[in-house]
Amino acid sequence: MENVPSIKKDDNFIDFVNKLKEMKYKVNFKVINIANWNAPQMRRRLILIASKISKIEITEKQSKKFKTIKEAIKI
């Protein structure tokens, strides 16, 4: 299953989240622009975090300058 924003509507993803919740995990997921997290590409990706201790908030970090592929591989 490819990690694209529409995955959150997929039955397999929904089943996975429900299974985590059945196992007493606190689950949070959000679609973010990964360029804001220093990935050298402008893509929206779904991030899922699960914890048995407490729900973890996913913030949309805002980067002032996006990293290029050239910077990432240090050419």
HULIN-V880124 format. One record per pair of residues at least 12 apart in sequence whose ideal C-beta (glycine too) atoms are under 8 Angstrom apart, sorted by the first residue. I is the first residue (numbers start at 1). GAP is how many residues later the second one is. If there is no record, write none. Layout:
# HULIN-V880124
I GAP
I GAP
This chain:
# HULIN-V880124
1 12
3 42
3 43
4 40
4 41
4 42
5 26
5 39
5 40
5 41
7 39
8 21
8 23
8 38
17 12
17 31
20 30
24 28
25 25
25 26
25 27
26 24
26 25
26 26
26 27
26 28
26 29
26 30
27 21
27 22
27 23
27 28
28 20
28 21
28 22
28 27
28 28
28 29
28 30
29 17
29 18
29 19
29 20
29 29
30 16
30 17
30 28
30 30
31 13
31 14
31 15
31 16
32 12
32 13
32 15
32 26
32 28
32 29
33 27
35 28
35 31
35 32
36 24
36 25
36 26
36 27
36 30
37 24
37 26
38 25
38 29
39 28
40 26
40 27
40 28
40 29
40 31
40 32
41 28
42 24
